[in-house]
Amino acid sequence: MAKRRRRWYSTLVPVRTCTVSFADAERVRHSVNVQAETLYEAVALAVRVFREHGIAPGQNSQIDVEARSPSVKHTLVLSKVQDWLQSSAKSPKDKLVKDRLKGLLAS
């Protein structure tokens, strides 16, 4: 069976509570709840919180995102988010979103 690839767009959706988690090198799972409009925003916000607590995920860390109401869980690697942030913006609105998320990850 062919492996299906899902594409995640920066389309804005209603703000949702998301639980973002990852397991560190010692297999300890860390999680945080954030309010986000997009999957990548949830990751960027969570990475900022993790960094503030000295437990940032590595570039190839698998990151789980569970968006509630209704509950949906996503798994991706941080480098995928960073690749998307470095790609060209398709609209002025997309550029604003990417710039804001880059700022979150830079702090």
Secondary structure, DSSP 4 states (H G I P E B T S, - for coil): -PPP-----------EEEEEEEE-TT--EEEEEEEESSHHHHHHHHHHHHHHTT-PPPTT-EEEEEETTTTEEEEEEHHHHHHHHHSPPSSHHHHHHHHHHHHHHH-
